[in-house]
Amino acid sequence: MAVGVSSGRGGAESKALRWSEPEVGAGVAVVGAGGGHDGADMEASRLGGAVRRQERWGIQVHVMLYHLDLPQAWEDEYAGWLSPKIVEDFTAYADVCFREFGDRVSHWTILAEPNVAALGGYDTGEFAPGRCSDPFGVTKCTVGNSSVEPYVAAHNMILTHAAVVRLYREKYQTLQKGIVGINVLSLWSYPLTDSTADLQAAQRYKDFTYGWILHPLVFGDYPQVMKKAIGSRLPSFSKVQTELVKVLLDFIGVNHYFSLLCERCSLWQKEFETSLLIDQ
């Protein structure tokens, strides 16, 4: 049945690649016919098949490289997004995808909803890897720190995004002529009343929800309201990193499902220890 769709987005999965057992101190390596990162090959052809089908139907292909799941090997070796080691491994995975499919993919989303992944995976524990600390978990987590880990995970996601975009621009974009960007959950917020406190609460929600991810990619640092509220628990960018992460967007994808009414509330801060949601 024809529905008039001109473009479609699907996901690649880093766990669909074959990964070698890591050597001591060497990290996880992609393996294939030639061994190491350069010899990486796809173990499954799911993504290739999806690309071919969309091409056959005349649909512009959009691919996202990450949405809520990582190889278990990365979690086991260095706790996934909690370690800066992931930057190298994820960039190697992206390199494979660009090399194998870049001539047929016009739009690459490096990370889909990293703000959701950091919140759900490391604050409330409802998404993989299911880390949180009491009393903030939606489920009973056995490990995690809701006051620190969401920020560490998001920080490494931002650094990873920057590394992958630079790889694509330097190695592939001129020839393949595709574009690279990011997708964020961006629920809009309205103040419950016209009071200054509620106006500030609505803006604070925006800063903590998508400013958290997008502000560094445009300005090289986190929103000031986050830096003030979170203090030393929020990782910082070095001068070199600030320049590396800035202006690395060809497009911004927005997932918007509904809007919220916001009011200032200080009760939670007094009753509980802190977390991402409480900081917000």
C-alpha positions in Angstrom: 0.0 0.0 0.0 1.4 3.4 -1.0 1.6 5.9 1.8 3.6 8.6 0.2 6.6 8.3 2.5 9.7 10.0 1.1 12.2 9.2 3.9 12.6 6.7 6.6 14.9 6.3 9.7 16.2 3.0 10.9 18.9 2.0 13.4 22.3 0.3 13.1 23.4 -1.7 16.1 26.9 -1.8 17.5 26.1 -5.2 19.0 25.5 -6.6 15.5 29.2 -6.4 14.8 31.6 -9.1 15.9 33.8 -8.1 18.7 37.1 -9.7 19.8 38.0 -10.5 23.3 40.0 -7.6 24.6 43.7 -7.9 25.3 44.7 -6.5 28.7 44.5 -2.8 28.6 43.7 -2.8 24.9 39.9 -2.3 24.9 37.4 -4.1 22.8 38.4 -4.4 19.1 36.3 -4.9 16.0 37.4 -8.0 14.1 36.9 -9.2 10.6 38.8 -10.6 7.7 41.8 -8.4 8.3 41.6 -8.2 12.1 41.5 -5.0 14.2 39.4 -1.9 13.4 40.4 -1.8 9.7 39.3 -5.3 9.0 35.9 -4.9 10.6 32.9 -6.5 8.8 29.2 -6.8 9.5 28.2 -10.1 11.1 24.5 -9.6 10.1 23.1 -8.0 7.0 20.0 -6.5 8.6 21.0 -2.9 8.1 22.2 -3.6 4.5 18.9 -5.3 3.7 16.9 -2.4 5.1 18.9 0.1 3.1 18.4 -1.8 -0.1 14.7 -2.1 0.5 14.3 1.7 1.1 16.4 2.4 -2.0 14.2 0.1 -4.1 11.1 2.0 -2.8 12.6 5.4 -3.5 12.8 6.3 0.2 15.6 8.6 1.4 17.6 6.6 3.9 18.2 8.0 7.4 20.2 5.8 9.9 20.8 6.3 13.6 23.9 4.6 15.1 22.7 4.5 18.7 19.4 4.3 20.5 19.5 2.8 24.0 21.7 -0.3 23.5 25.4 -1.1 23.5 27.4 -4.3 23.1 27.5 -6.3 26.4 31.3 -6.5 26.0 31.6 -2.7 26.4 29.5 -2.8 29.5 31.5 -5.7 31.0 34.9 -4.2 30.3 34.5 -0.6 31.2 30.8 0.1 32.1 29.8 1.5 28.7 29.0 5.2 28.6 30.6 5.7 32.1 34.1 5.4 30.6 35.8 7.6 28.1 37.1 4.4 26.5 33.9 4.1 24.7 34.8 7.1 22.4 37.4 5.0 20.5 35.2 1.9 20.3 32.1 3.7 19.2 34.1 5.7 16.6 35.4 2.4 15.2 31.9 1.0 14.9 30.7 4.2 13.2 33.7 3.9 10.8 32.4 0.5 9.7 28.9 1.8 9.1 30.1 4.8 7.1 32.4 2.6 5.0 29.9 -0.1 4.3 26.7 2.0 3.8 27.7 5.6 3.4 27.3 5.6 -0.4 23.6 4.8 0.1 22.8 6.7 3.4 22.2 10.5 3.2 21.4 11.3 6.8 23.3 9.9 9.8 22.0 10.4 13.4 24.9 9.6 15.6 22.9 9.4 18.8 19.2 9.2 19.2 17.8 10.7 22.4 21.0 10.7 24.5 19.2 12.7 27.1 16.7 9.8 27.5 19.5 7.2 27.6 21.4 9.1 30.3 18.2 9.7 32.4 16.6 6.2 31.9 19.8 4.2 32.0 21.6 6.0 34.9 19.1 7.9 37.0 15.8 6.0 37.0 17.2 2.7 35.8 14.3 1.9 33.5 16.5 1.5 30.4 19.7 -0.3 29.8 22.1 -0.7 31.6 19.6 -0.2 34.5 21.7 1.7 36.9 20.3 4.0 39.7 20.4 4.6 43.4 17.6 4.7 46.0 15.1 6.2 46.1 15.2 7.3 42.5 14.9 4.0 40.6 11.7 3.0 38.7 12.9 -0.5 39.4 15.1 -1.8 42.1 18.7 -1.2 40.8 21.5 -3.3 42.2 24.2 -0.7 41.2 24.5 2.9 40.2 24.6 6.5 41.5 21.8 8.7 40.3 23.5 11.9 41.4 26.6 11.5 39.3 26.3 8.8 36.6 23.7 10.4 34.3 26.1 13.4 33.9 29.1 11.2 33.3 27.3 9.1 30.7 25.9 12.2 28.8 29.4 13.8 28.9 30.9 10.7 27.2 28.0 10.7 24.7 28.8 14.3 23.7 32.5 13.5 23.3 31.7 10.4 21.3 29.3 12.4 19.0 32.1 14.9 18.4 34.6 12.2 17.5 32.3 10.5 15.1 31.2 13.7 13.4 34.8 14.7 12.9 35.6 11.2 11.5 32.8 11.5 9.0 33.7 15.0 7.9 37.3 14.3 7.5 37.1 10.8 5.9 33.7 10.4 4.2 31.6 13.5 3.8 33.3 15.0 0.7 32.9 11.7 -1.3 29.6 10.5 0.2 27.9 13.9 0.5 25.8 12.9 3.5 25.0 14.9 6.6 25.4 14.0 10.3 23.5 15.2 13.3 21.9 14.2 16.6 18.4 13.5 17.8 17.1 14.7 21.2 13.9 14.3 23.2 12.6 17.8 23.5 9.3 18.0 25.4 8.3 21.7 25.6 7.7 23.4 28.9 5.2 26.2 29.8 5.1 28.0 33.1 2.1 27.1 35.2 1.6 30.7 36.1 3.1 34.0 35.0 5.2 34.3 38.2 8.9 34.8 37.9 9.5 31.5 39.7 7.4 29.5 37.3 8.9 31.2 34.2 12.4 30.2 35.6 11.2 26.7 36.2 10.0 26.3 32.6 13.3 27.5 31.3 15.2 25.4 33.7 13.4 22.3 32.4 14.5 23.2 28.8 18.1 23.7 29.9 18.2 20.4 31.8 16.4 18.4 29.1 17.8 19.3 25.7 20.1 22.2 26.5 22.1 19.6 28.5 23.0 18.0 25.1 22.7 20.8 22.6 24.4 23.7 24.4 27.8 22.0 24.4 27.5 21.1 20.7 26.9 24.8 19.9 28.7 26.8 22.6 31.2 24.2 23.9 29.9 24.0 27.5 26.9 23.2 29.6 24.1 25.7 30.4 25.1 28.0 33.2 22.0 26.9 35.3 23.3 23.3 35.2 26.8 24.2 36.2 25.5 26.2 39.1 23.0 23.6 40.3 25.2 20.5 39.9 28.6 21.9 40.7 31.5 19.4 40.8 29.2 16.5 40.0 28.9 17.8 36.4 32.0 16.9 34.3 33.8 19.7 32.7 35.3 20.1 29.2 38.9 20.9 28.8 39.8 23.8 26.5 40.7 21.3 23.8 37.4 19.4 24.2 35.4 22.7 24.1 36.8 23.4 20.7 36.3 19.8 19.6 32.6 19.6 20.5 31.4 23.0 19.2 29.4 23.4 16.0 29.3 19.8 15.1 25.8 19.6 13.8 24.5 19.5 10.2 21.0 19.0 11.6 19.1 18.5 14.9 16.4 15.9 15.1 13.6 16.5 17.5 11.4 13.9 19.2 8.4 15.8 20.6 5.5 13.9 22.2 3.8 16.4 24.5 4.3 19.5 26.5 4.5 20.1 30.3 3.4 22.8 32.7 6.1 23.7 35.1 6.2 25.3 38.6 9.0 25.8 41.0 9.1 23.2 43.7 11.7 23.1 46.5 10.1 20.3 48.6 11.9 17.5 46.8 15.3 19.0 47.3 14.8 19.1 51.1 13.4 15.6 51.4 15.8 13.5 49.4 19.3 13.1 48.3 19.9 14.4 44.8 19.6 13.0 41.3 19.2 14.3 37.8 15.5 14.7 38.2 15.9 16.4 41.6 18.6 18.7 40.3 16.2 19.7 37.5 
